[in-house]
Amino acid sequence: MRHLIRFFISSTILVFMFLILSSSQIIEESVTEQLSEKNVELAEKSSITPMGFNDVQTEAEAAVLLDGDTGDVLWQKNANEPLPPASMSKVMTMYLILESLEDGDMDIEDEVGISDVAAATGGASIYLREGSVLSVADLFQAMAIVSANDASVALAEYTDGSEEAFMERMNEKASEIGLSQDANFINASGLPHETFDYESRMTALDTAVLGYHLLQDYPNIVNLTKQPTLSLSYRNQVLPSTNTLLNSEEVGSNIDEPDFDQHPAHPEVDGLKTGYTRGAGYSFIGTSEQHGQRLIAVVMRAESDEARFEETQQILKAGFEHVHKDIRTERE
């Protein structure tokens, strides 16, 4: 009888373990299938170019135009070529900080102590000093408006304990939202590695898709990224946005006009992020809204600071003419 009971218990355990393994396999296969479907969907979007390849001319090495409402690609040039995004990678940093705020892991008024690592971060900065204390709000604005690398590192350290841990979270989020396998973040700022000669990598399509998710999940971010200057009580600084289009007198003033036949010569942008390193060249992810339609344009490795903005405006202008033409056709 005792042997029978032991046999019954052993059999039950084996069956239970088999069920667990089978369930785990089913779950894993389901997750893999979902990720595969997401990647296929992303690949399909990369081939949708209803505007045609010749509708826009750009000297940038890679560029893409995305429908900000659907995520569909309207036009592209080398959109799947992995390149250094420089400070455009801060769009991911912005996303994760906003996610932490939304989840209640931190508060916008939290005070952040500045480490020696953050204070020593080079490139664009707000000249943080080790031991200084700034609010999350001030650091976030500095990162978003003036592309402050030191502020980015300080926020990453405060959020996840170290920039390395934050970097891992960046790459996990990249996979979660369906960026390509070429997407890889090495830090929170977008700076080249301080010792080795390599940088973060994203394609133009990756960058646009990342911007799409930021705008979809946190649409109020444009209320910040459209600010032409940043005023900080810390060291009494007034700094201009790296997005010089926000100060441009050439920006169209009739962006809210109801007539779809009226188009401003230069669409008004309200974000999102510039990028520059010697290896990355001049890049920009710009976004604009006209008549309730939002578009997202990315240019990578433009020839100059001015060219990245001029070409972004050309791409956006062509995009709005295309989508508004479709709206007029539907109305007719």
C-alpha positions in Angstrom: 0.0 0.0 0.0 2.8 2.4 0.9 4.5 1.7 -2.4 1.3 2.4 -4.2 0.9 5.8 -2.4 4.5 6.7 -3.3 3.9 5.7 -6.9 0.8 7.8 -7.0 2.6 10.9 -5.5 5.5 10.5 -7.8 3.2 10.2 -10.8 1.3 13.3 -9.7 4.5 15.3 -9.3 5.7 14.2 -12.8 2.4 15.2 -14.3 2.4 18.5 -12.5 6.0 19.3 -13.7 5.0 18.3 -17.2 2.1 20.7 -17.1 4.3 23.5 -15.8 6.9 22.9 -18.5 4.2 22.7 -21.2 2.6 25.9 -19.9 6.0 27.7 -19.8 6.7 26.6 -23.3 3.3 27.7 -24.5 3.7 31.1 -22.8 7.2 31.5 -24.3 6.0 30.5 -27.7 3.1 33.0 -27.4 5.4 35.8 -26.4 7.9 34.9 -29.1 5.0 34.9 -31.6 3.8 38.3 -30.5 7.2 39.8 -30.7 7.6 38.2 -34.2 4.3 39.7 -35.3 5.4 43.1 -33.9 8.6 42.9 -35.9 6.8 41.8 -39.0 4.4 44.7 -38.6 7.3 47.1 -38.2 8.9 45.7 -41.3 5.7 46.1 -43.2 5.4 49.7 -42.1 8.9 50.4 -43.3 7.8 49.4 -46.8 4.7 51.6 -46.9 5.6 54.8 -48.8 2.4 56.2 -50.3 4.2 59.5 -51.1 6.7 57.7 -53.3 10.5 57.8 -53.1 10.9 60.8 -55.3 8.4 63.2 -53.6 11.1 64.6 -51.3 14.8 65.4 -52.0 17.2 65.4 -49.1 21.0 65.3 -48.8 20.8 63.6 -45.4 22.2 60.1 -45.3 19.0 58.7 -43.9 15.5 60.1 -43.4 11.9 59.1 -42.8 8.4 60.6 -42.5 5.9 59.0 -40.2 2.2 59.5 -39.7 2.0 60.6 -36.1 -1.5 59.2 -35.6 -1.0 55.7 -37.2 2.7 55.1 -37.2 2.6 54.4 -40.9 5.7 55.4 -43.0 4.8 58.0 -45.6 8.2 58.4 -47.1 11.8 57.2 -46.5 15.4 57.2 -47.5 17.7 54.6 -46.1 15.4 54.4 -43.2 16.7 51.0 -42.0 20.4 52.0 -42.0 21.8 51.9 -38.4 23.5 55.2 -37.5 24.6 57.0 -34.3 21.6 59.0 -33.1 23.6 61.2 -30.8 21.3 63.2 -28.5 18.2 62.0 -30.3 18.6 58.9 -28.0 17.5 61.2 -25.2 14.0 60.7 -26.5 14.2 57.3 -24.9 15.6 58.8 -21.7 12.7 61.2 -21.7 10.2 58.4 -22.2 11.6 56.3 -19.3 11.7 59.3 -16.9 8.0 60.1 -17.8 7.2 56.4 -17.3 8.8 56.4 -13.8 6.9 59.5 -12.9 3.6 58.0 -14.2 4.3 54.8 -12.2 4.9 56.8 -9.0 8.5 55.7 -8.7 9.6 59.3 -8.4 8.0 62.7 -8.2 8.6 65.8 -10.4 9.6 67.8 -7.3 12.0 65.2 -6.0 15.5 66.6 -5.2 18.4 65.0 -7.0 21.9 65.0 -5.6 24.5 65.5 -8.4 27.2 62.8 -8.5 30.8 63.3 -9.6 30.0 61.2 -12.7 27.1 63.4 -13.7 29.1 66.6 -13.0 32.0 65.3 -15.1 29.8 64.5 -18.2 31.0 66.5 -21.2 29.3 68.1 -24.2 26.1 70.2 -23.9 25.5 70.8 -20.2 24.1 73.1 -17.5 27.4 73.0 -15.7 26.3 70.8 -12.8 28.6 70.7 -9.8 29.1 67.6 -7.7 27.0 67.8 -4.5 24.5 70.3 -6.0 20.8 69.5 -5.6 18.3 70.1 -8.4 14.7 69.0 -8.8 13.6 66.3 -11.3 11.7 69.0 -13.1 14.7 71.3 -13.6 16.9 68.4 -14.8 14.2 67.1 -17.2 13.7 70.5 -18.7 17.4 70.9 -19.2 17.6 67.6 -20.9 14.6 68.1 -23.2 15.2 71.8 -24.1 19.0 72.3 -24.1 20.1 68.7 -24.5 22.1 68.8 -21.2 24.1 65.6 -21.0 24.9 66.1 -17.3 21.2 66.4 -16.5 20.5 63.2 -18.5 23.1 61.2 -16.5 21.8 62.7 -13.2 18.2 61.6 -14.0 19.4 58.1 -15.1 21.3 57.6 -11.8 18.4 58.9 -9.7 15.8 56.7 -11.5 17.7 53.4 -11.6 20.6 53.8 -9.3 23.2 53.9 -12.0 23.5 54.9 -15.6 24.4 51.3 -16.5 21.1 50.0 -15.0 19.2 52.8 -16.8 20.9 51.8 -20.1 19.7 48.2 -19.6 16.2 49.6 -19.2 16.6 51.6 -22.3 17.4 48.6 -24.4 14.6 46.5 -22.8 12.1 49.3 -23.7 13.5 49.4 -27.3 12.7 45.7 -27.7 9.3 46.2 -26.0 8.1 48.9 -28.4 9.4 47.1 -31.5 12.5 48.9 -32.5 14.8 47.0 -34.8 17.6 44.6 -33.7 20.1 47.3 -34.7 18.8 49.6 -32.0 21.3 49.8 -29.1 21.8 52.3 -26.4 25.1 52.6 -24.5 24.2 55.5 -22.2 21.5 58.0 -21.3 22.9 61.0 -23.1 23.8 59.9 -26.6 27.5 60.8 -26.2 30.2 58.5 -27.7 31.8 56.0 -25.3 34.4 57.8 -23.3 37.0 55.1 -23.9 36.1 53.1 -27.0 35.3 54.4 -30.4 31.6 53.5 -30.7 28.2 55.1 -30.0 24.6 54.2 -29.6 22.8 53.0 -32.7 19.3 53.6 -34.2 17.9 53.6 -37.6 15.9 56.6 -38.8 12.8 54.4 -38.6 13.7 53.4 -35.0 14.1 57.0 -34.1 10.7 58.0 -35.7 8.9 55.0 -34.0 10.4 56.0 -30.7 9.2 59.5 -31.2 5.8 58.1 -32.1 5.5 56.2 -28.9 6.6 59.2 -26.8 4.0 61.4 -28.5 1.3 58.7 -28.2 1.9 58.0 -24.5 2.9 61.5 -23.3 1.4 64.0 -25.8 1.8 66.9 -23.5 5.6 66.6 -23.9 5.3 69.1 -26.8 4.3 71.8 -24.3 7.9 71.5 -23.1 9.8 70.7 -26.3 8.3 73.8 -28.0 9.9 76.2 -25.5 12.6 78.3 -27.3 14.5 79.0 -24.1 15.1 77.5 -20.6 15.4 79.6 -17.5 17.1 78.0 -14.5 17.5 79.4 -11.1 20.5 77.1 -10.8 23.5 79.4 -11.5 20.9 81.9 -13.0 21.0 80.5 -16.5 18.9 81.4 -19.5 19.8 79.0 -22.3 18.4 78.7 -25.9 16.8 75.5 -27.2 19.0 73.5 -29.5 16.1 73.5 -31.9 16.6 76.8 -33.6 13.4 76.4 -35.6 11.6 77.5 -32.5 13.1 81.0 -32.9 12.7 81.1 -36.7 10.8 84.0 -38.2 10.2 81.9 -41.3 7.8 79.5 -39.5 4.3 79.7 -40.9 1.7 81.6 -38.8 -1.5 80.1 -40.3 -1.0 76.6 -39.0 -4.4 76.5 -37.4 -6.3 77.9 -40.4 -9.2 75.6 -41.4 -8.6 75.8 -45.1 -6.8 72.7 -46.3 -5.7 74.5 -49.5 -3.7 76.9 -47.3 -0.2 75.7 -46.3 2.4 77.6 -44.5 5.7 77.9 -46.3 7.5 76.4 -43.3 5.5 74.1 -41.0 5.7 75.0 -37.3 7.5 72.4 -35.3 6.9 71.8 -31.6 9.6 69.2 -30.9 11.3 66.9 -30.5 15.1 66.6 -30.4 18.3 67.5 -32.0 21.4 65.4 -32.2 25.1 66.0 -33.0 28.4 64.3 -32.4 31.4 64.1 -34.8 30.5 60.6 -35.7 26.8 61.1 -35.9 26.8 64.4 -37.8 23.8 66.6 -37.7 20.5 65.0 -36.9 17.0 66.0 -35.9 13.7 64.4 -35.1 11.0 67.0 -35.7 7.3 67.0 -35.3 4.5 69.3 -36.4 0.7 69.3 -36.3 -1.6 70.9 -38.8 -5.4 70.7 -38.9 -5.4 67.9 -36.3 -2.8 65.8 -38.2 0.6 65.2 -36.7 3.7 64.1 -38.6 7.1 63.0 -37.4 10.2 63.5 -39.6 13.7 62.3 -38.9 16.9 63.3 -40.7 20.3 61.7 -39.9 23.7 62.9 -41.0 22.7 66.1 -42.6 25.5 68.3 -44.0 25.2 71.1 -41.4 23.2 72.5 -38.5 21.1 74.6 -40.8 20.6 71.7 -43.3 19.0 69.4 -40.8 16.3 71.9 -40.0 15.7 73.0 -43.6 15.4 69.5 -44.8 13.1 68.6 -41.9 10.8 71.4 -42.9 10.8 70.4 -46.5 9.9 66.8 -45.6 7.1 68.0 -43.2 5.7 70.4 -45.8 5.6 67.7 -48.5 3.9 65.4 -45.9 1.2 67.8 -45.0 0.5 68.5 -48.7 0.1 64.7 -49.2 -2.2 64.0 -46.2 -4.3 67.1 -46.7 -4.8 66.1 -50.4 -6.1 62.8 -49.2 -8.5 64.5 -46.8 -9.8 66.7 -49.6 -10.3 63.7 -51.9 -12.2 61.9 -49.2 -14.5 64.9 -48.7 -15.2 65.1 -52.4 
